[in-house]
Amino acid sequence: MERLVFNNNVFLKKKDISFGHVYLFKDGRLGVYLGTSVDEQFVFYILAKALLQSTENWRVLTIAHYDIQVKFLISIAEQLMHTGCDVDCILKLKGLPDLYCDFGYVSYDKDNELLKWYTKNKMLNEKLPQLSAFMNKEEKKKSIFVSAKDLVPGELYYTGSLWRSLYMYLGRDSNGYFCWYFVGNKDILIQNNLFEYQRNIDRTKSNKRCKRLADAVNDSGAYLYDDAKKLIDMHWKGNLIGLRLD
């Protein structure tokens, strides 16, 4: 087997990783890349952990007991792909982790092997994250950030983790600015007081990087606090007839 060696402070970039490939993490874990979740996080399934060691060049690492350990890692990786999916082995990260290299001895990017495995397990366990790779175009449109042309006055949108970042979109003023009302209190919001909205307009030159509040139930990165959940259940939408934005 061709020996894998890697610099201890050089890592792969986003363009270097592919769905179905197995990667070696900085801490020695092996994880197969499942793609991104609907809330745009990187998703890996952890297969095993390797013991790493330094070479004569202290900056260069390799896998200890190379032939023996690599054969073991290949074996366990292949066996795990023929078993159920353990939710505790799913790793979701907002940013790309430190990955040394592609563990090229094992990959699952052919014949839809990984897709079939995950689809089967997702049907058995709803706690598994929904992945972009398994969604059709219409589903993706509903789950990604909302573009300016798709914003609807009166609807609720959130940025970040949702907590303290919930807004009602009011429309655009005569200068082209995007107008928002920050939702700090559900009870005040649902009074639908146009004067309250008009007095507290937040104007931005460009669209906020936001998602529809209704999509927060499928966003593992969103903190779905009680008031936000109640607004979703109410299907609440503001009536902005008569609102002046200038």
trRosetta pair geometry for C-beta under 8 A, 3 or more apart (Angstrom, degrees):
i j d omega theta_ij theta_ji phi_ij phi_ji
1 66 7.6 -161 77 149 118 106
1 67 6.6 153 30 -112 118 75
1 70 6.0 -156 101 107 167 155
1 105 7.1 -1 -145 -92 128 124
3 62 6.2 -5 173 -145 108 134
3 66 6.1 -25 -120 -156 99 152
4 24 7.4 131 145 -12 150 155
4 62 6.3 147 89 -139 64 79
4 63 6.4 48 63 -7 106 106
4 101 5.9 -179 -165 86 118 150
4 103 7.3 -36 -74 -115 166 62
4 104 7.9 161 -83 22 119 94
5 55 6.5 2 -134 -33 119 148
5 60 5.3 11 178 -180 110 112
5 61 7.0 160 -156 79 62 39
5 62 4.9 -36 -101 -80 71 99
6 10 7.0 -143 179 70 82 97
6 24 7.3 180 1 82 159 134
6 60 7.0 149 75 -153 26 67
6 61 5.6 -29 67 61 79 89
6 62 7.5 139 19 -84 71 50
6 100 4.1 82 139 180 164 112
6 101 4.9 -139 -82 -26 134 120
7 10 3.8 48 73 17 121 114
7 59 5.6 -5 -145 149 81 98
7 60 6.1 -44 -95 -98 52 63
7 61 7.7 101 -154 15 7 83
8 54 7.9 -24 -53 -105 136 89
8 59 5.6 -134 23 -166 99 54
8 60 7.2 -143 -22 -89 86 13
8 61 5.2 94 -75 -23 91 115
9 59 7.2 -58 14 -156 96 99
10 100 7.8 73 84 -138 69 64
11 26 7.2 -37 -97 -67 120 106
11 98 4.6 -96 -107 -151 149 71
11 99 5.7 104 -165 53 94 50
11 100 6.6 -66 -115 -87 67 36
12 16 4.1 -131 -165 84 101 137
12 17 5.9 101 136 -53 137 92
12 23 7.0 -95 23 -143 151 132
12 96 7.7 -110 94 161 84 132
12 99 4.4 -35 32 82 113 107
12 100 7.5 34 -18 99 95 9
12 101 7.0 143 -49 -95 114 30
12 102 7.7 93 -83 -43 149 76
13 16 5.1 99 55 -2 65 107
13 96 7.5 87 -159 96 36 165
14 17 6.5 -66 -156 29 35 103
14 96 5.5 -139 -78 -56 81 150
16 102 7.9 -136 156 -44 97 106
17 21 6.7 -154 -161 63 67 124
17 23 6.5 -26 -121 -64 110 144
17 33 5.5 149 171 -86 115 168
17 96 7.4 178 5 -140 145 124
17 99 6.9 72 -80 60 123 163
17 102 7.9 169 -114 -83 63 96
18 21 4.8 72 68 -6 86 125
18 33 6.9 132 85 72 33 138
18 109 6.5 8 129 -94 114 150
19 33 6.0 -121 -115 107 34 98
19 34 7.1 27 -141 -167 83 19
19 35 4.9 9 -103 -65 109 95
19 109 6.2 120 98 -111 72 101
19 114 7.4 -170 159 81 90 148
19 133 6.2 118 -128 -91 150 150
20 32 6.8 -15 -154 -175 29 105
20 33 6.9 -41 15 69 22 81
20 107 5.7 67 135 177 90 83
20 108 4.3 -131 -159 81 90 68
20 109 3.2 148 90 -73 142 73
20 110 7.7 152 158 -6 152 48
20 113 7.7 100 -140 62 121 93
20 114 4.8 -159 -109 3 92 150
21 32 7.1 175 93 -146 25 68
21 33 5.7 7 59 28 73 112
21 102 5.4 -41 171 -139 129 107
21 103 8.0 149 168 48 80 66
21 104 7.9 -21 -154 -99 104 58
21 107 5.0 -20 -112 -125 60 105
21 108 7.8 -156 -65 34 24 65
21 109 6.2 -2 -52 -37 70 124
22 30 5.6 13 177 -179 111 100
22 31 6.9 166 -151 85 67 27
22 32 4.9 -39 -92 -90 75 72
22 33 7.7 -166 -92 -2 25 75
22 47 6.7 -23 -136 8 121 146
22 77 6.4 1 -106 -149 159 147
22 102 7.2 99 74 -166 55 63
22 103 4.4 -55 106 62 102 107
22 105 8.0 -51 63 60 131 68
22 106 4.8 20 10 86 147 98
22 107 6.2 -135 2 -90 86 56
22 108 7.7 81 -43 -1 92 91
23 30 7.3 163 78 -151 35 56
23 31 5.9 -25 59 65 84 79
23 32 7.8 139 12 -105 72 25
23 33 6.2 50 -5 -40 117 105
23 44 7.5 -83 47 -124 109 131
23 99 4.5 -18 166 -152 132 128
23 100 7.7 155 177 49 84 61
23 101 7.1 179 -149 94 73 30
23 102 6.0 -49 -100 -105 72 47
23 103 6.3 174 -112 0 13 89
24 28 7.2 -28 -169 -141 90 29
24 29 7.7 152 -157 81 47 42
24 30 6.1 -26 -99 -98 60 71
24 50 6.8 -34 -134 32 108 135
24 99 6.7 117 71 -165 49 73
24 100 4.6 -40 92 52 105 107
24 101 5.4 8 37 54 114 73
24 102 7.9 -149 5 -80 86 1
24 103 5.2 112 -45 -56 91 102
25 28 6.6 -29 74 45 84 22
25 29 4.2 7 35 57 129 88
25 30 7.4 -143 5 -72 87 22
25 31 6.2 50 -39 4 112 112
25 97 6.0 -18 -129 127 104 133
25 98 6.7 84 -165 84 69 70
25 99 6.0 -52 -102 -105 49 63
25 100 7.3 78 151 0 6 88
26 97 7.4 -135 5 157 100 96
26 98 3.9 17 -34 101 128 118
26 99 7.4 -97 -36 -80 73 20
26 100 6.5 133 -87 -44 51 92
27 49 7.6 -39 121 -142 87 111
28 49 5.0 61 116 -173 101 83
28 50 4.6 -140 -170 66 90 65
28 51 6.4 25 -147 -89 146 20
28 52 5.1 -140 -92 -17 102 104
29 46 5.5 -42 -176 -139 124 108
29 48 7.4 168 -151 94 58 36
29 49 4.9 -36 -96 -103 59 82
29 50 7.7 -177 -82 17 10 73
30 46 7.2 114 78 -159 51 60
30 47 4.6 -49 97 59 102 106
30 48 5.0 11 38 57 116 77
30 49 7.0 -159 6 -86 76 29
30 50 6.4 75 -40 -20 102 102
30 73 6.2 123 -27 -165 158 118
30 77 6.6 -71 122 -85 143 120
30 103 5.7 -13 -133 -4 110 163
31 44 3.6 30 162 171 132 127
31 45 6.2 155 -159 69 78 35
31 46 4.9 -38 -96 -95 93 55
31 47 6.5 175 -98 3 33 83
31 91 6.3 -51 -131 35 147 133
32 44 6.6 148 69 -160 38 73
32 45 5.0 -15 54 56 93 95
32 47 6.3 73 -19 -40 93 118
32 77 7.7 128 -51 -157 113 108
32 81 7.9 71 -29 -84 163 110
32 106 8.0 -81 -87 121 106 109
32 108 6.1 22 -155 22 140 124
32 114 7.0 -158 154 -119 136 133
33 42 7.6 -49 -142 -173 95 96
33 43 7.6 109 -164 84 54 58
33 44 5.7 -38 -99 -102 50 81
34 43 4.3 -55 68 105 111 105
34 44 6.4 174 7 -103 90 23
34 45 5.8 80 -43 -20 119 96
34 114 7.3 -158 -115 167 73 126
34 118 6.7 123 -140 -95 118 151
34 131 5.8 -102 147 -107 104 145
34 133 7.5 -137 165 22 67 135
35 43 6.3 -1 71 50 50 103
35 131 5.3 91 74 -172 115 116
35 132 5.9 -127 142 52 124 92
35 133 4.4 131 18 -28 171 120
36 40 5.6 -2 176 -137 129 40
36 41 6.4 148 -155 68 77 31
36 42 6.2 -46 -101 -94 73 42
36 43 6.5 140 -127 4 21 94
36 131 7.1 130 83 -154 36 75
36 132 5.0 15 78 7 87 127
36 133 8.0 125 44 -26 60 85
37 40 6.9 -72 71 1 70 14
37 41 4.8 1 33 50 113 87
37 43 5.3 103 -45 -46 91 124
37 92 6.1 3 -18 -131 141 120
37 129 4.5 -50 -117 160 124 133
37 130 6.5 93 -158 74 82 56
37 131 5.9 -70 -105 -103 50 52
37 132 6.9 127 171 -24 8 83
37 220 6.9 -26 142 22 158 119
38 129 7.7 -160 14 173 83 92
38 130 4.9 7 -16 91 120 106
38 131 7.4 -155 -37 -125 72 9
38 132 6.2 146 -85 -71 53 72
38 135 6.9 87 -91 -39 104 152
38 140 7.8 -149 -128 -119 88 58
38 143 4.1 -68 -170 175 112 142
38 144 7.8 -116 -171 -64 71 59
38 218 5.8 -17 85 138 144 114
38 219 7.2 -108 100 -92 97 64
39 143 7.7 -97 -63 173 50 100
39 218 7.5 -178 -48 121 99 72
39 219 4.4 114 -91 -141 126 77
39 220 5.8 -150 25 36 148 73
39 221 4.8 175 154 13 144 109
39 222 7.4 -141 -121 -19 141 90
40 144 7.5 82 -53 -126 112 78
41 92 4.6 49 124 -178 138 95
41 93 6.0 158 -175 69 98 29
41 94 5.6 -55 -117 -89 94 44
41 129 7.9 -78 65 -167 114 162
41 220 7.3 -68 14 65 145 113
41 221 6.6 153 -47 -50 125 122
42 92 7.2 152 77 -155 48 48
42 93 4.8 -23 60 63 100 90
42 94 7.7 10 16 98 86 3
42 95 7.3 -28 8 117 124 16
42 96 5.7 105 -46 -97 161 56
42 97 7.2 -147 93 -7 143 83
43 90 6.7 -21 -162 -168 98 94
43 91 7.1 148 -155 80 47 55
43 92 5.4 -13 -99 -100 77 74
43 129 6.0 -146 -107 70 142 139
43 131 6.3 -108 46 -103 153 104
44 90 7.6 149 81 -159 46 47
44 91 4.5 -15 63 61 94 107
44 93 7.7 11 7 5 104 109
44 97 7.6 -53 -8 17 146 132
45 85 7.0 -75 -132 -144 136 100
45 89 5.7 48 -165 124 71 102
45 90 6.0 -28 -103 -99 70 59
45 91 7.4 180 -88 17 21 82
46 49 7.9 7 -180 -59 111 83
46 89 4.6 -132 53 -166 87 85
46 90 7.9 -139 7 -65 84 12
46 91 5.8 77 -38 -22 103 119
47 73 7.8 87 115 -168 118 81
47 76 6.6 136 161 115 95 96
47 77 4.7 29 176 -109 148 81
47 80 5.5 177 -139 52 86 155
47 89 7.7 85 -68 -178 30 133
48 73 5.5 -164 79 -132 147 79
48 76 5.0 88 -68 96 138 136
48 77 6.5 -92 0 -63 118 80
48 80 7.9 -163 -42 -21 91 146
50 63 5.2 -54 173 -129 134 107
50 64 7.8 160 166 30 86 79
50 69 6.2 99 -143 158 93 126
50 73 6.0 -6 -82 -84 104 142
51 63 7.1 93 75 -163 57 68
51 64 4.4 -48 108 39 101 124
51 65 7.3 39 70 24 121 101
51 69 6.6 -113 42 -127 92 153
52 61 5.1 14 177 178 117 125
52 62 7.1 160 -154 84 75 25
52 63 6.2 -60 -106 -105 59 46
52 64 6.4 150 -156 -19 8 91
53 61 6.8 153 79 -154 28 79
53 62 6.4 -28 65 66 77 72
53 63 7.5 53 21 166 84 14
53 64 4.1 90 -16 -78 119 95
54 57 7.9 -137 178 85 89 44
54 58 5.5 -1 -167 -136 136 53
54 60 7.2 102 -159 78 66 53
54 61 5.9 -56 -100 -102 47 68
55 58 7.9 -143 66 -75 59 21
55 60 4.6 -30 37 94 121 102
55 61 6.9 -172 -11 -108 87 17
55 62 5.7 67 -59 -2 105 111
57 60 4.3 46 83 17 109 113
61 100 7.3 -77 70 -133 121 150
62 66 6.5 -24 147 -90 116 113
63 66 5.4 108 84 -115 91 68
63 69 5.5 -151 155 91 113 131
63 70 6.1 109 95 -64 152 91
63 73 7.9 -80 -155 -10 153 149
64 69 6.2 78 83 -17 63 157
65 68 4.7 -46 154 55 105 112
65 69 4.7 106 86 -25 93 108
66 69 6.4 -72 -138 42 14 100
66 70 5.9 7 172 -15 60 116
67 70 6.1 -59 -139 38 22 107
67 71 6.4 22 162 -18 61 109
68 71 6.2 -62 -155 35 25 109
68 72 6.6 22 151 -17 62 109
69 72 5.6 -56 -151 37 35 113
69 73 6.2 34 153 -21 68 106
70 73 5.6 -53 -145 36 33 111
70 74 6.3 36 155 -21 65 103
70 105 6.5 127 180 -22 105 167
71 74 5.8 -52 -149 34 30 113
71 75 6.4 31 153 -20 63 108
72 75 5.7 -59 -151 36 30 113
72 76 6.3 20 158 -13 68 107
73 76 6.1 -55 -141 39 29 103
73 77 6.1 31 158 -20 64 110
73 103 7.4 -93 137 -173 134 142
73 105 7.6 91 95 73 103 137
73 106 7.8 -129 129 -8 87 135
74 77 5.9 -60 -148 37 26 111
74 78 6.3 21 158 -16 63 110
74 105 5.1 -78 -92 133 113 127
74 106 5.7 176 -129 -54 71 113
75 78 6.1 -62 -150 37 26 107
75 79 6.4 21 156 -16 64 110
76 79 5.7 -56 -146 39 33 111
76 80 6.2 35 158 -24 67 107
77 80 6.0 -55 -147 32 27 110
77 81 6.9 26 157 -18 60 106
77 106 4.6 20 111 -160 148 173
78 81 6.1 -57 -155 31 31 110
78 82 7.3 14 152 -7 61 108
78 106 6.6 -134 -58 -124 80 122
79 82 6.1 -73 -161 41 38 102
79 83 6.8 28 148 -20 71 112
80 83 5.6 -62 -148 34 41 111
81 108 6.3 -171 -127 -93 147 137
81 113 7.1 29 169 152 132 114
81 114 7.5 -67 -143 -97 118 70
81 117 5.9 -62 -168 -110 78 162
84 121 6.0 132 -159 -115 65 109
84 124 7.2 -87 -139 91 110 152
85 89 7.5 -132 -175 59 66 111
85 90 7.6 47 167 -57 107 104
85 117 7.3 123 -60 152 109 91
85 118 6.8 70 -71 -118 152 58
85 121 3.6 73 10 -178 121 161
85 122 7.9 10 42 -50 151 55
85 125 6.8 -139 75 40 102 136
85 128 6.3 37 109 -94 139 136
86 89 4.3 69 83 3 102 111
86 90 7.8 -163 99 -20 58 76
87 90 5.6 -40 -164 9 47 117
87 125 6.2 -137 -59 156 112 145
87 127 5.1 4 -118 102 148 121
87 128 6.2 -127 -105 -78 90 69
90 128 6.6 166 -67 -133 155 73
90 129 6.6 162 173 4 145 104
91 97 7.9 -7 140 -31 134 145
92 129 6.2 107 -79 -42 133 158
92 220 6.6 31 114 90 168 146
93 96 7.2 116 104 -104 126 15
93 97 5.6 104 34 -47 177 94
94 221 7.1 94 -88 -110 105 136
96 99 7.3 -70 166 -1 98 110
102 107 8.0 8 -179 -81 109 115
103 106 6.1 -2 115 42 102 90
104 107 6.9 -15 -146 -39 49 113
107 110 7.4 78 108 -5 98 93
108 113 4.9 -116 -163 86 88 114
108 114 3.9 102 131 -54 122 108
108 117 7.6 -45 -174 18 144 138
109 114 7.1 -9 -81 6 39 128
110 113 6.5 28 76 -3 59 112
112 115 4.4 -56 -165 48 82 120
112 116 5.4 87 131 -28 93 97
113 116 6.1 -61 -152 35 24 108
113 117 6.4 22 154 -18 63 111
114 117 5.6 -55 -145 37 33 113
114 118 6.1 24 160 -13 68 109
115 118 6.2 -61 -144 41 25 103
115 119 6.0 26 160 -20 64 112
115 133 7.0 -120 -103 134 99 119
115 134 7.1 158 -146 -91 89 90
116 119 5.9 -56 -141 37 26 112
116 120 6.3 28 159 -20 62 108
117 120 6.1 -60 -154 34 24 110
117 121 6.5 12 156 -8 62 112
118 121 5.8 -62 -146 44 33 105
118 122 5.9 38 155 -27 69 107
118 128 7.4 -179 -166 162 85 148
118 131 7.0 0 150 13 149 142
118 134 7.1 -125 108 -65 120 136
119 122 5.7 -51 -142 32 28 114
119 123 6.8 31 156 -21 60 102
119 134 6.5 165 -87 -129 90 129
120 123 6.1 -57 -161 29 29 111
120 124 7.0 16 148 -10 62 110
121 124 5.5 -61 -152 41 40 109
121 125 6.1 -19 166 29 76 106
121 128 6.2 95 121 -47 97 161
122 125 6.8 -82 -131 63 25 68
122 126 7.6 61 -179 -105 64 38
122 128 4.9 -113 -107 74 71 134
122 130 7.7 90 -148 -101 134 59
122 134 7.4 105 -3 169 170 173
125 128 5.2 86 98 -19 99 100
129 220 6.3 -60 -110 -22 109 143
130 134 6.9 -122 -168 68 70 116
130 135 7.0 64 163 -60 106 113
130 143 7.9 -122 104 -125 129 156
130 218 6.3 -21 27 -170 137 113
131 134 4.9 78 70 9 90 104
131 135 7.4 -161 97 -16 49 92
132 135 5.7 -65 -153 27 39 115
132 140 6.3 62 -148 -110 88 107
132 143 7.9 -163 -101 92 81 138
135 139 4.0 -125 -168 90 107 126
135 140 5.1 135 112 -57 126 80
135 143 7.0 -63 -156 17 170 145
136 139 5.2 94 54 10 68 103
136 140 7.2 -132 99 -7 34 91
137 140 5.7 -56 -150 34 32 112
137 141 6.6 37 154 -25 65 102
138 141 5.7 -50 -153 28 34 114
138 142 6.9 27 152 -15 63 105
139 142 5.9 -61 -157 36 35 109
139 143 6.3 17 154 -12 69 118
140 143 5.8 -72 -145 43 32 104
140 144 6.0 23 167 -22 73 113
141 144 6.7 -56 -134 30 23 103
142 212 7.8 -54 -169 32 67 135
142 215 6.6 173 153 -94 77 119
143 215 5.9 160 -122 -152 50 131
143 218 6.6 -71 -122 99 105 134
144 211 7.7 -138 140 -109 23 98
145 209 5.6 -38 -145 -169 144 71
145 210 6.5 111 -154 65 87 29
145 211 5.8 -83 -110 -73 52 76
146 150 5.2 -128 -168 87 88 113
146 151 6.1 108 138 -76 123 70
146 157 6.4 -97 33 -123 142 129
146 207 7.8 -129 99 174 80 133
146 210 5.7 -33 40 88 105 82
146 211 6.3 142 -15 -119 94 32
146 212 6.1 99 -56 -43 132 80
147 150 5.0 80 59 12 79 105
147 151 7.8 -120 98 -27 43 79
147 207 7.1 81 -172 95 38 174
148 151 6.0 -36 -159 -2 38 115
148 178 7.4 -110 -130 -86 102 127
148 206 7.8 -90 -76 -171 128 66
148 207 4.2 -135 -81 -55 89 137
151 155 7.5 -164 -170 57 61 116
151 157 7.4 -43 -127 -45 94 149
151 169 5.0 -142 -177 -175 112 165
151 178 7.7 35 79 -139 176 116
151 207 6.8 -160 -41 -129 136 117
152 155 4.4 58 77 -2 99 128
152 169 6.8 111 73 73 40 130
153 169 5.8 -115 -108 111 41 88
153 170 5.9 24 -139 -179 94 22
153 171 4.3 3 -91 -61 126 90
153 238 7.6 -85 152 77 71 106
153 240 5.3 -85 152 36 116 153
154 168 6.7 -17 -151 -174 23 108
154 169 7.3 -38 21 72 27 75
154 170 8.0 77 -54 -112 45 40
154 237 4.7 56 141 174 107 87
154 238 3.9 -145 -141 64 76 78
154 239 6.7 50 -124 -71 133 21
154 240 5.1 -135 -70 -13 97 110
155 168 7.2 165 87 -148 25 70
155 169 5.9 0 62 36 74 107
155 212 6.8 -37 158 -131 125 94
155 213 7.7 -164 167 17 81 101
155 237 5.8 -21 -88 -125 60 98
155 238 7.8 -123 -39 24 23 86
156 166 6.3 -1 -173 -175 108 98
156 167 7.1 158 -153 85 61 39
156 168 5.5 -41 -95 -94 66 68
156 169 7.9 -174 -98 2 18 78
156 183 6.9 4 -133 -25 111 152
156 212 7.4 86 85 -163 64 60
156 213 4.0 -1 105 -10 108 138
156 231 6.3 30 1 148 171 137
156 236 7.1 45 -20 84 129 93
156 237 7.7 -129 -13 -103 85 58
157 166 7.7 159 85 -155 36 55
157 167 5.5 -24 67 68 83 90
157 168 7.7 130 19 -112 75 22
157 169 5.8 45 4 -36 122 106
157 208 6.9 141 117 77 131 123
157 210 4.0 54 160 154 121 136
157 211 6.5 157 -158 75 80 28
157 212 6.0 -53 -105 -101 73 37
157 213 6.4 -121 -90 -34 20 79
158 162 4.4 16 171 -113 155 68
158 165 5.4 90 -165 106 81 86
158 166 4.9 -29 -96 -100 96 64
158 167 7.1 154 -93 18 41 73
158 210 6.2 150 72 -154 24 92
158 211 6.0 -28 62 60 77 81
158 213 5.7 94 -17 -91 105 72
158 216 6.5 39 34 -76 142 122
158 222 7.0 86 99 -130 146 120
158 228 7.7 22 -68 -134 145 132
159 165 4.4 -101 62 167 79 125
159 167 7.5 29 -8 2 96 115
159 208 5.5 -92 -68 165 127 118
159 209 6.0 86 -129 77 104 71
159 210 5.0 -66 -71 -96 78 77
159 211 7.8 139 -92 14 36 75
160 163 7.7 -76 108 49 111 66
160 165 4.6 90 45 26 110 172
161 165 6.9 104 53 29 56 131
161 221 6.1 -108 -113 152 73 78
161 222 5.9 156 -171 -124 50 41
161 223 5.1 37 153 -1 104 97
162 165 6.1 -141 -150 62 11 95
162 166 6.3 33 -168 -66 68 92
162 213 7.8 104 -131 -126 110 75
162 216 5.6 71 -91 -128 146 133
162 219 7.7 135 -39 89 124 134
162 222 4.2 62 -17 -157 130 93
162 223 5.4 -159 65 52 106 66
162 224 6.7 10 97 -81 162 47
162 225 7.5 -177 119 7 112 89
162 228 6.0 48 168 -120 124 167
163 223 4.4 1 -40 64 111 130
163 225 6.2 90 -101 -22 87 125
166 182 7.5 101 80 -163 57 58
166 183 4.3 -53 105 58 103 116
166 213 6.7 50 -139 -96 105 118
166 228 6.2 -156 -81 -100 149 106
167 180 4.3 -14 -173 -171 132 120
167 181 6.4 142 -162 69 73 44
167 182 5.7 -41 -103 -100 81 47
167 183 6.3 -170 -98 -2 22 89
167 202 7.2 -90 -129 53 126 132
167 208 6.9 91 37 30 153 163
167 210 7.1 -76 46 -118 117 150
168 180 6.9 146 72 -162 46 65
168 181 4.5 -11 55 57 99 103
168 183 6.1 95 -23 -55 89 107
168 189 6.9 150 -34 -147 134 113
168 197 7.3 -67 80 -123 130 116
168 238 5.4 64 -169 -14 143 139
169 178 7.5 -51 -143 -176 95 99
169 179 7.6 103 -169 84 56 61
169 180 6.0 -38 -106 -106 49 75
170 179 4.1 -63 69 109 114 104
170 180 6.3 -169 4 -93 96 19
170 181 5.8 93 -50 -22 114 95
170 197 6.3 149 -102 171 128 121
170 201 6.6 -76 35 -122 161 97
170 240 6.4 156 -147 -128 69 146
170 243 6.5 -122 -163 139 105 150
170 245 6.3 150 130 -99 118 112
171 179 5.7 -3 67 50 55 113
171 240 7.1 166 -19 135 118 157
171 243 7.6 144 20 93 126 124
171 245 5.9 -116 81 -58 106 150
172 176 5.9 -11 178 -151 123 33
172 177 6.4 159 -154 75 74 37
172 178 5.8 -40 -98 -97 82 45
172 179 6.4 168 -104 2 25 92
172 245 7.3 116 117 134 21 165
173 176 7.2 -47 71 19 66 18
173 177 5.0 1 37 53 107 92
173 179 5.7 95 -35 -47 92 123
173 203 6.9 -27 4 -120 131 122
173 245 4.1 -146 -94 130 83 113
173 246 5.4 133 -159 -77 106 70
174 245 7.6 159 -15 90 70 101
174 246 5.2 19 2 -85 114 127
177 203 4.2 16 155 -169 138 109
177 204 6.6 145 -169 64 86 30
177 205 6.3 -53 -118 -96 80 41
178 203 6.9 142 72 -157 49 54
178 204 4.8 -25 62 63 105 88
178 205 7.5 3 15 85 91 7
178 206 6.9 -7 0 127 128 14
178 207 5.7 131 -70 -95 160 49
178 208 7.1 -153 115 -15 149 79
179 201 5.1 -33 -157 -158 102 113
179 202 7.3 132 -160 68 49 48
179 203 5.7 -20 -98 -98 67 73
179 245 5.1 -127 -32 -143 167 119
180 201 7.2 118 59 -162 41 60
180 202 4.4 -37 70 67 95 101
180 203 7.7 176 21 -79 77 26
180 204 6.9 22 0 0 118 108
180 208 6.9 39 -64 -20 152 135
181 189 7.8 142 121 -120 124 91
181 196 7.9 71 -151 122 135 82
181 197 4.7 -58 -87 -138 145 83
181 200 5.9 78 -138 94 82 100
181 201 6.8 -50 -80 -103 72 49
181 202 7.0 158 -93 14 22 93
182 200 6.7 -98 36 150 87 118
182 202 5.8 70 -34 -21 97 138
183 186 7.1 43 176 -84 111 51
183 189 5.1 15 -132 -79 100 139
184 188 7.5 4 70 49 79 134
185 188 4.2 61 87 14 112 110
185 189 6.6 179 91 -17 57 86
185 227 7.8 -108 -157 -145 34 159
186 189 5.5 -57 -150 33 32 116
186 190 6.4 16 163 -12 69 108
186 227 3.9 -155 -37 -159 131 113
186 230 6.3 51 -161 76 160 124
186 231 6.1 -138 -130 -57 112 106
187 190 6.4 -59 -143 38 27 100
187 191 7.2 42 152 -34 58 98
188 191 5.9 -46 -163 12 37 117
188 193 7.5 -59 -178 23 74 121
188 196 6.5 -159 171 -175 103 156
189 192 7.9 32 153 -62 47 49
189 231 7.7 -7 94 -103 146 128
189 236 7.7 82 124 141 116 147
189 238 7.7 -93 178 -79 86 108
190 231 7.9 -154 -64 -107 112 90
190 234 7.7 -30 -108 135 135 165
190 236 6.1 -74 -103 -144 102 144
191 196 7.1 69 79 12 117 152
192 238 5.9 160 -120 -143 89 76
192 239 5.5 30 -160 40 138 91
193 196 3.8 66 91 5 112 115
193 197 6.8 167 92 -11 62 81
194 197 5.5 -53 -149 38 38 112
194 198 5.9 35 155 -19 70 109
194 240 7.1 121 -111 -142 100 55
194 242 5.9 -55 -102 96 170 100
194 243 5.0 -147 -147 -91 110 81
195 198 5.7 -56 -141 40 30 109
195 199 6.0 30 159 -21 65 110
196 199 6.1 -58 -144 36 24 109
196 200 6.5 -12 166 11 60 115
197 200 6.6 -88 -151 52 23 88
197 201 7.1 55 155 -71 64 77
197 238 7.4 102 -83 -165 148 151
197 240 7.4 -104 109 -118 168 93
197 243 6.2 -37 92 -129 133 128
198 201 6.3 -13 -156 -38 34 108
198 243 6.2 -171 -68 -154 101 84
198 244 6.3 38 -121 62 133 74
198 245 7.7 -134 -122 -95 85 39
201 245 6.9 130 -122 -144 153 72
204 207 7.4 115 100 -107 125 9
204 208 6.2 101 46 -57 167 81
207 210 7.3 -115 162 18 90 100
211 215 5.2 -98 164 70 112 128
211 216 7.1 134 105 -68 120 71
211 219 6.8 113 107 -69 163 152
211 222 8.0 -105 71 -73 138 133
212 215 4.7 91 69 -2 88 104
212 216 8.0 -127 103 -24 56 76
213 216 5.6 -27 -168 -11 48 119
213 228 6.5 -145 -158 -163 112 94
213 231 6.4 -35 149 107 151 120
213 232 6.0 -145 136 -81 101 89
214 217 7.3 -36 172 7 47 104
214 232 5.9 138 -109 -134 56 95
215 218 5.9 -60 -173 45 66 101
215 219 6.1 69 131 -33 82 112
216 219 5.1 -63 -141 35 42 117
216 222 4.3 -127 -152 127 90 163
216 224 5.5 142 138 -93 116 99
216 228 6.5 -46 87 155 165 128
216 232 6.9 -119 51 -75 110 139
217 224 6.8 65 -94 -100 54 151
217 232 6.7 136 -45 -177 111 160
219 222 4.0 61 96 -4 115 116
224 228 5.7 -131 -155 90 58 122
224 229 5.3 78 163 -66 100 97
225 228 5.2 86 58 14 71 107
225 229 7.1 -140 98 -8 31 94
226 229 5.8 -61 -149 37 29 110
226 230 6.3 29 156 -21 66 106
227 230 5.6 -53 -148 34 33 113
227 231 6.5 34 154 -20 65 104
228 231 5.8 -54 -152 34 32 112
228 232 6.6 35 150 -20 64 103
229 232 5.6 -52 -152 34 34 113
229 233 6.4 32 152 -17 66 107
230 233 5.6 -55 -147 39 33 111
230 234 6.2 30 154 -19 66 109
231 234 5.7 -56 -144 39 31 111
231 236 4.9 -75 -157 30 77 125
232 235 7.5 23 176 -70 35 44
240 243 4.3 -48 -174 5 86 134
